[in-house]
């Protein structure tokens, strides 16, 4: 019987690439996102090419009941999740006081609360199962404060630091936790966040290549990965300069 990977935000971007990579490596899939049509199309393509089972569950992780529904779906289908890829997330571009507060709170729900809830549920099952792997997608945004995208940057800092702590707690339980921090990636994130024309998006990495590197890092059990030369330099600079200066530079790059 194949092992199974659960991927959130799988209808496009990195999530879609993770689905292809996991299937190519022989994993059955549970794929979730809001766009049911895209999920069903992906299911048909992957099952036809790789012969693995693909379970589709459409949900909106900005709703606080969605995680419970995902967990119930997994139980009803008697699935054992060996890999959890917390990929779903979104951003928003505006000064905080001018922003739509409802959207900011939904961002916290998706980027933090749903990730936390899914990780708690499946990490406990992995302990019972005797092992597993968790991949949490953080970001270059996790390195600094981000004026004009303040909540998004703060949420990714949470993902990174939470993942580091959890990796330490689970290291003796045969469960690896990987916080993967890419720079700008060529997905629909920039358009949805209304930030695609910002200076920081002047250069974006290919989603397929980034997803492959993230998958490989997870398989090797790495804990924290800053992906690419841009991220290596960004990590170095944020350590060398005052946080207030770093925030000013980031605000400029966010446009």
N, C-alpha and C positions, 0 to 999 in steps of 0.2 A: 504494500500500500504506500502511495506517495505521501510525503509530508505536505503540510498545508501552510500557505502564507496568507495573512490577512493584510490588505492594503487599503488605506483610506485615501480619499481624493484620487481615485484611480481612473476617472473618466478622461483625463487629459494631462499634459505636462509630465512632470516627473513620475506621478502615480501610474500613468499609462505605461511609461517606460519600465517601471519596476514590475508591472504585471508581465510584460513580455520577457524580461530577464528571468524572473522567478519561474515562469512556465518553461522557458528554454532549459532551465536547470532541473526540470522534473517535478516542480511543486504544483500541487493543486492550489486553487486560488479562491479566496473570498474577496471580492472587490466591491467597494462601497463609494458612493458619491451621490450628488443630487441629480445628475443627468442620466436618467434611466436609458434613454436611447443610445447614448454613447457607451454605457456599460454593456448593454446587450450586444451591440456591434462588436465590442472588444471581446466579449465572451465567445461569439461565433468565430471570430478570426483566430483566437488562441486555441480553442478546442479543435478547430479544423487543422491547424498546423502542428500542434504538439500532442494532441490526444489526452490532455490532462482535464480534470474536472474544474469548471469555473462556476462558482456560486455568486449570483448577483444580488445585492441588497441596496436599493436606493434609499438614501436618507439625507437629511440636512443636519450636519453636526452643530449648527448654531442653535438647534433646539435641544433643550436639556434632557429630553426623553430618548434621544436617538441612540445613545450608547447602550442603554438598557435593551433597546430593540435589536441592536446588532448582536449583543451577547445572547439574547433569546434565540435569534436566528441561528447562531452557531450551535447552541445546545439542541435545538430542534432537528438540526441536520447531523447531529452526532459527530461533529468535527473536532479534531484536535489541532489547535493552532501551534505550529512550531516556530513561525516567524511572524512578528507583528511589526508592520511598517507604518508608523504614524507620520503620514505625508501631508494630510489635509491641512490647509492653512490659507489665510489671505491677509492682505494689508489694505491700508487706506491712506491717501495723501491729503493732508490738510492740517492747519493749525488746530490743536486740540480743542480750543474754546469755540472754534467755528465749525467743528466736525459734527456729524450726526452721531449723537451719543448712543443711540440704539445700535448703530453699526459697530461702534467701538466695543460695546458690550458683547455683541455677537462674535466679534473677533477674539475677545478673551475666551468666550465659550468654545470656539473652534480650536484656537491655537494652544490654549492651556487646559481648560476644564475637561474637554472631551478627550484630549491626549492623556491627561492624568487618570481619568476614569477608565479608559480602555487599558492603559498600562497596569493599573491596579488589578483589574479583573484577570487579565491574561497572564500577568507575572505570577499571580497566585496559582493559576492552573499550571503554569510551566514548572513551578516548584514541585507540585504534585506529580507531574509527568516526568520529572527528572532532568529538565533542561529546556532550553529554547534560546531564541535570539530576538532582540528588540532593536529596531532602528528608528531613531527620532530625527526628523529633519529640522535642524536649526537653521542658521543663516549667518552671513557676514554681519547681519544686523545684531547678532548676539554679542558683538564685541564692544558696542558703544551705545550711548544714547542717540536717538534719531529725531531731531526736530522735524516737524511736519509729517512724521510717521511715528510719533512717540509711543503709541500703544503697541504697534507691530514690533518695533525694536525691543521694547520691554518684554513682550511675550516670547520672543526668540531667546532673549537672555535667560528667561525662566526655563525654556526647553533645554538649553545647554547645561545650565547648572543643576537642574533636576536630574538630567541624564547622568551626569558625573557622579552625583551622590548615589543614585540607584545602582550604577555599575559597581560601586564599592560595596553596597549592601548585598548584592546578588552574586558577587564573584565566586563565592564558595558553593553556589547552588547550581553550577553548570549553566548559568544564564548570562549571556553577554548583553550589554546595553551600549549602543553606539550613538553618539551625538555627531551628526554629520553637518558641517557648516560650509555650504557652497557660497560663492559669490553670486552675482546676477546670472540667471539662467534664462535661456530663450523659451519661455512658456507664456501663457496668457496672464501670468501674475501681474506684470506691469500695466496691462490694459485694465484689468479689474481694479487695481489699486490706483488707477489714474496717475501713474508715475512713469509710464513707458518712455517719455521724452526727457526724463531727468538725466543729469550728467552721469549719475552712478550707473545708468543702464546703457552707457555709450558702447560698452562691450559686454556681450552676454555669451556664456558657454552653451554648447549644445546639450540639450536635455538628455539625450540617449547616453552620451559619454559621461555626464555627471552621475546619472543613475547607475551606470555600470561601476564607476569608482565607489559609489556609496555601497552598493551591494557587495563588492569585494572587501571593503573595509569591515562591513558587518560580518561576513563569513570568516574573516580573520580574527574577529573578536576585538577589534580596536575600540577604544573608548571615546576618544575625541579626535576628529579629523577636520582640519582646515583644508579645504579642497582648492588646489591650484596656487599658482604664484601670487595672484592677487590677494588671496586670503592669507597666505604666508606673510606678505608684506603688510597687510592690514592689521594682522595680529601683532606683528612687531611694532608697528607705529603706535597702536593704541596702548602698548605697554610703556613706550618711551615718552609719550607726551601727556600733559595733564588731561584729565577727563573732560574738563570744560572746553579745552581747545579742540579735542577730538569731536565733541558735540557740535562745535561751530563749523568745523570742516564738513561733518556729515550733513548738517543742515544746508550748507552750500551745495553739496553734491546732490541732495534730494531736490533742490530747485524750488 
